[in-house]
Amino acid sequence: MKDEQHKKTTPKDFFLNLGAIVAIYVSVISFINLLLTTLDNLLPDVATGYYNTYESMRWAVAYLVIAFPVFLILSKILNKDIKNSPEKENLGVRKWLTYLTLFVTGIAMTVDLIWLINSFLSGEITLRFSLKALVILVTSLLVFGYYISKVRGLPAQAGEGAKYEKCYKWTSVALVVAAISFGFYVMGSPFTQRLRNIDEKKVGDLQNIQYQIISYWQQKEFLPEKLSDLEAILGFVVPKDTDKNVDYTYTITGATSFNLCANFNLENEYKNGSPETSAKYPDVGGKNETWAHQQGDYCYERTIDPTLYSTSPKVTPVKIIQ
């Protein structure tokens, strides 16, 4: 009768254990991703392409803020349930999910270390490589150690098991809080993120305007006198700086040169490379300039290189002989 009780798994047991495992998977992945992207932001590598580290950090924080408390709550419910019914410590579903976690953690450690070694051989800067390796190693060892204690059969409700449970709990809480705080320190508050997103929109608007100016020059072989002249081309509507409710500034500085100006809320040096151009240039050989900017009024000085951008072919009138 006792063996039957050991093997009996109710839907509640199954979903509580499964939920706790899924929550810790999401928490660990988000924790590692948050720290790795934070390191990418603090220690940029000019050899890598551009990607938005702030967006990755925001997603990691969002997942972590939700998934980690869910894991703590479900773990507390499970431990309380085991305290009331000690035989549930040996439930089949609990053991299966525990060994699955150990297996997945071991695979993840192996894959991550292979990736880190490949990055190092590809020229990853030594300090960033070392810190990333440390993050992955410490996190994996904590998860591995926590579930090894489960496999060893240390009861979570009393004695040595309770001591391990409490130690892992507060260590993980401290690490998660520190990681989230460090992430906010690097990427700024939600208000700062809003200002950064507004500036990104301004850069996108200026990229579109520059594309249309080059297209106009290709067709006319001279620059538009004002931005409103661009509206005659493909029905283009010149965007406005909706943040300041003003027009973007356009100034002709030469036969093939011009300035595009806007007022930016924050400085952005794009330490991880140049942002992706939202509007591709007319020619394959087009030139993609930097879009870094300072805070306040900032102008991009642009010059159209005729050797890079072809103009529309001239049409010679043909006299029709009747």
N, C-alpha and C positions, 0 to 999 in steps of 0.2 A: 504493500500500500504506500509505503514511503517512497519507493522508487517511482511509482506512478505519479506521485505528487511532484517529484523532482522533474519529471519529463513534461508535465502539463504546462502549456503556454497559452495564455489567454490573448485575445486581440489587443487588450490594453498593454500587456507585457511586450508584445511584438512591436507595437507602434511607439511605445515609450523608448524602448531600446534603439529602434531604428531611427527615431527622431534625434536622439542624443548623438548617434554616430554621424548622421548627416550634418547636424549642427557643428560638431567638432571638425568635420572635414572642411566645411565652408569657412569656419573660423581660422583654421590653420592656413588654408590657401590664401585667405584675405590678409592675414597677419604677415605672411611671407611676402606677398605681393606689395603690401603697403611699405614694408621696410626696403625692399629692393628698388621700388620706384622712387622712394625718398633718397636713397643713395645715388640713383641715377641723376636726380635733380641737384643734389649737393656736389657730386663729383662727375660732371658731364664729361663725356668722351667725344672729342671731335671726330673720331673715326667712325662713329655710329650715325645712322640717319636720324632725322627729326621724328619725334613722336611726342604727343601731349602727355607729359608725366603727371600733370595736375589732374587730368581726367581719370587716369588710372588710380591715382591716390584717392580721389573722391569716391570712386566705386568701391575700393578696398575698405575705406572707412565706413561706408554705408553698410556693406555686408557684415563687417566686424561688429558694428554697433548693435545690429539685430541678432546675428547668429550666435555670438558669444554669450549674451545673457540667456538666450534660449537654451543653450547647452548647460549653463549653470542651473537653470530652473529644472530642466528635465533630469539632470544628475541628482539634484536634491530630492526630487520626487521618487526616483529609482532607489536611492539610498534609504529613504524613509520606508518605501515599500519592502525592501530587503530586511530592514530592521524589524518590521512587523511579521514578515514571513521569510525567515532565514533560508528556507529551501530554494527560494528564487535566485539565490546566488549562483546556483548550478543549472539554471535554465538553459536549454539547448540553444535558443535564439541568442541569448546573451554571450555564450561561449563562441558561437559561430561569428557574430559581429565583432567580438574582441579579436579573434584570430584574423578575421578579414582586415581589421584596422592595422594589426601588426604587419600583415602581408603588404597592404597598400603603402604603409609608412616606409617599409623596407624598399619597395620598388621606387617610391618617390625620392628617397635619399639617394638611391643609385642613379636614377635619371638626372636628378639635380646636380649631383657631383660630376656626372659625365658632361652635362651642359656647361658647368662652371669651368671644367678643365678645357673644354673646347673653346670657351670664351677667352680663357687665359692664353691658349695657343694662338688665338686669332689676334692677340695684341691687347686684350683687356688690361687697363692700367692696374698695377699691382695692388694698390690700396683698396680700390673699389672691389676687386676680385676677392681679396682677403676678407673684407667686411661681409660681402654676400655669402661667402662660404661659411663664415661664422654664424650668420643668421640662420641659414638652412641647417647647419649642424646642430646648433643649440635647440632649435624648434623641434627638429626630428627626434633628438634624444629625449626631450621632455615628453613628447607624445609616446614614444617608444617605451620610456620608463614607466609612464602612467599605466599603460595597458599591460606591461609585463607584470606589474604589481597585481593586476586583475588576474592574470594567468596563474600567478603563484598561489592564488587562492587566499589572499589576505582579506579577511572580511572588512567591508567598508564601514560597518557600523560600530566597531569597537577595536580597542587594542592598537596593534601596529598598523593595521589597515586604515583605521581612522586617522592616525598620525600622517601616513602617506597621503591620504585623500586631502587632508587639510593643507599639507605642505604644497602639493601640486596646485590646489585651488588658488591659494593666495599668491603663489609664484606666477601662475598664469594670469591672474587678475592684474598684478603689478606690471607684467610685461605688456599686456594689451593696453592698459591705460597709458603706459609710457610711450608705446608705439603710436597710439592715436594722438596724444599730446604733441609728440615730435612731428607727426604728419601735419597737424594744424600749424605748428611753428614754422614749418617749411613752406606750406602752400598758402597760409593765411586763413583768415576767417571767411565765412560764407559771403560777407559783404565784399571782401577783397576779391573773392572768386567772381562775384557778379561784375565788379569793375573790370576784371581781366577778360571776362566773356564779352563785355561791351567793346573793349578795345579790339578783341579778335574780330568782331563784326565790322569794326571800322577798317581794319586791315583788309578784310574780304571785300568791302565796298571799294576801297582804293585799288585793289587788284582788278576788279571788274572794270572800273573806270579806265585804268591804264590799258587794259586789253582793248577797250573800245577806241581809245585815242590812237593806239597803234593801228587798229583796223581802219580808222578814219584816214590816217596818214597814208596807208597803203592804197586806198582808193583815190584820195584827192592829191596826194604828194605834197600836202601842207597840213600843218596842225590846226585843229579847230580853235577859233578865236575864244570861244567860251564853251563850257560843258554842255549847255543846252543845245549846241550844234550837233551833239552826238545822238540826240533823239531822232534824227532823220535816218539813222542807220539801224535797220532791223527792229525798229520800234523800241530802242533802248530807252529806259527811263532812268535818268541819273538819280542815284540814291542820295539821301540826305543824312547828315549826322543827327540821328533821332535822339541821341543822348543830350546833345547841346541845342537841338532844334535849329541848326544852321547848315548852310551848304558847305561842302568840302571846297577848299581853296585850290584853284588851278591857275598857274602862271606860266606863260610862255617865256623861256629864257634864251631861245635861239631858234634857228630854222628847224632843227630836229630835237630840241631839248625843252624840257618843261619840268615844273615842280608840282607835286601833289601834297597838300598839307591837311592835317587834322589835329584836333586837340585830344591827347590821350590822357587817361586817368592814372595810368601806372607806367613805369619803365619796364620794358621787356626786351632783353638781349637775345632771347631764343638761344640759350646756352646749349640746348640739345639739337641745334641745327636750325635751318630755315623752315617756316611753316609751309604746309602744302598749298600751292597756288590754287585758289578756288576757280579761277578762269585761266584756261590754258592759252598760251600765246598763239597767234595765227600760224607761225611757222614751226616746224619740228626743231629747227635750229635756234628757236627763240631763246632769249636770255632771261633767266630767272634771278632777279636781284634779291638782296636781303631785305627783310621787312622788319628788322629790329627797330625799336623806337625808344625815345626818351619820354619822360613824363611831361605833360603840357603840350604846347604847340610844337609840332615837329613836321618837317618837310622832307619828302623823298625826292631827290634830284635824279631825273631820268633823262637819258639820251637814246634816241632811236638810232641804231646802227644800220644804215642802208644795206650793208653786206649780209646782215642777218635776216632782214625782212624785205621780201620782194614786193614790188608795187604792181598794181593792175596793169596788164598789157595795154598799150595804146591801140586804138582802133582807127585805122586809116580809111577815110571815106572812099568808097568805090563809085566811080561814075558809071551809071548804067546807060549803055548805048541802045537806043531804040531803033 
